[in-house]
Amino acid sequence: MNAFTGFPLAGLDFYEDLEADNSKAFWTAHKHTYDEAVRAPMVALTAELAAEFGDARVFRPYRDVRFSADKTPYKTHQGAVVHLSPGVGWYVQLSAAGLSVGGGCFRPAPSALAVLRATIDDDVRGRELESILAAITAAGFDLGGEQLKTRPKGYPVDHPRIGLLRHKSLIVRRDYGAPDWLETPAGVTEVRRAWNELRPLIEWLAAVLEGVD
């Protein structure tokens, strides 16, 4: 396994061009750039973080178009995830826009979502989550994730944490763009720092959903 030396800017250029020409012909002609400037650095980055966070899943570059109206064959970003528990973990992504780092709970099963909402509803545990998220957003992360447009069934519209209860996924994310350190080994330090800032949230979510099918 090669050591992480940075993400070459050629990887960002590759995705900018792929957004303009998402075709098999372009992919075949430029796959070497993807392999060398995108996938290999992502594998190396996550390997260096594995001892502290766990083994990563580096996603395939191909889109699943079976049930999508959008039939473009290739993803316009490269992501990798480390799961602490099913659906809960840390995330890192490279695209034409640069590097993004995040984490949280992504599309939990209905049973897990019900447990998460019940915990958010609890005054003690729900306030714990609010406090964790306040610190994380103050550190420069944005709170997102798919949400209901209305209240979830069984919860009043004036619930003090109705905004959190609407979430179907609970994700926080920080976009870095293309800072000077992106092309250097310092990228490992930056991603490690960000993932550690997210650890209180990831561990809280994993504890809440532990053992839920």
Sequence and secondary structure as in RCSB ss.txt:
>XXXX:A:sequence
MNAFTGFPLAGLDFYEDLEADNSKAFWTAHKHTYDEAVRAPMVALTAELAAEFGDARVFRPYRDVRFSADKTPYK
THQGAVVHLSPGVGWYVQLSAAGLSVGGGCFRPAPSALAVLRATIDDDVRGRELESILAAITAAGFDLGGEQLKT
RPKGYPVDHPRIGLLRHKSLIVRRDYGAPDWLETPAGVTEVRRAWNELRPLIEWLAAVLEGVD
>XXXX:A:secstr
        HHHHHHHHHHHH  SHHHHHHHHHHHIIIIIHHHHHHHHHHHHHH   EE  SB   TT S    B 
SEEEEEEEEETTEEEEEEEETTEEEEEEEE S  HHHHHHHHHHHHSHHHHHHHHHHHHHHHHTT EEE  B SS
  TTS TT TTHHHHTBSSEEEEEEEES GGGGSTHHHHHHHHHHHHHHHHHHHHHHHHTT  
